[in-house]
């Protein structure tokens, strides 16, 4: 029963990641759990970079329209 629950959790985690790993992550980590966590962290870092870029762009637009 526990193995089935673990498999379900892994499947859910993979689904949240879009069922894919970056090739570098696949090569660097041996277990599926390590790969899932590494990919999730990579996704967060990418999202943070994009958020900063968006904030810069929107901030530039807000400054231009207020002048």
C-alpha positions as CSV (number, residue, x, y, z in Angstrom):
1,X,0.0,0.0,0.0
2,X,2.8,2.5,0.9
3,X,4.5,1.8,-2.5
4,X,1.3,2.7,-4.3
5,X,1.0,5.9,-2.4
6,X,4.6,6.8,-3.1
7,X,4.0,6.2,-6.8
8,X,0.9,8.3,-6.7
9,X,2.9,11.2,-5.0
10,X,5.7,10.9,-7.5
11,X,3.2,10.9,-10.4
12,X,1.5,14.0,-9.0
13,X,4.9,15.8,-8.5
14,X,5.9,15.0,-12.1
15,X,2.6,16.3,-13.3
16,X,3.2,19.6,-11.5
17,X,6.5,19.8,-13.3
18,X,4.9,19.2,-16.7
19,X,6.3,15.6,-16.8
20,X,9.7,16.7,-17.9
21,X,13.2,17.4,-16.6
22,X,15.9,19.6,-18.0
23,X,18.6,17.4,-19.5
24,X,21.3,18.7,-17.1
25,X,19.1,17.7,-14.2
26,X,18.5,14.3,-15.6
27,X,22.3,13.8,-15.9
28,X,23.2,15.3,-12.6
29,X,20.8,13.5,-10.2
30,X,20.3,9.8,-9.9
31,X,17.0,9.4,-8.1
32,X,13.6,10.5,-9.3
33,X,13.1,12.4,-6.0
34,X,16.3,14.3,-6.4
35,X,15.4,15.2,-10.0
36,X,11.9,16.4,-8.9
37,X,13.3,18.6,-6.2
38,X,16.1,20.0,-8.4
39,X,13.7,20.7,-11.3
40,X,11.3,22.4,-8.9
41,X,14.1,24.6,-7.6
42,X,15.2,25.4,-11.1
43,X,11.6,26.4,-12.0
44,X,11.4,28.7,-9.0
45,X,14.7,30.4,-9.9
46,X,13.5,30.9,-13.5
47,X,10.2,32.3,-12.3
48,X,12.0,34.7,-10.0
49,X,14.2,36.0,-12.8
50,X,11.1,36.4,-15.1
51,X,9.3,38.2,-12.3
52,X,12.2,40.7,-11.8
53,X,12.3,41.3,-15.6
54,X,8.5,41.9,-15.7
55,X,8.8,44.3,-12.7
56,X,11.5,46.2,-14.5
57,X,9.4,46.4,-17.7
58,X,6.2,47.4,-15.9
59,X,8.1,49.9,-13.7
60,X,9.6,51.5,-16.9
61,X,6.2,51.7,-18.4
62,X,4.7,53.2,-15.3
63,X,7.4,55.8,-15.1
64,X,7.0,56.7,-18.8
65,X,3.3,57.1,-18.5
66,X,3.5,59.2,-15.3
67,X,5.7,61.9,-17.0
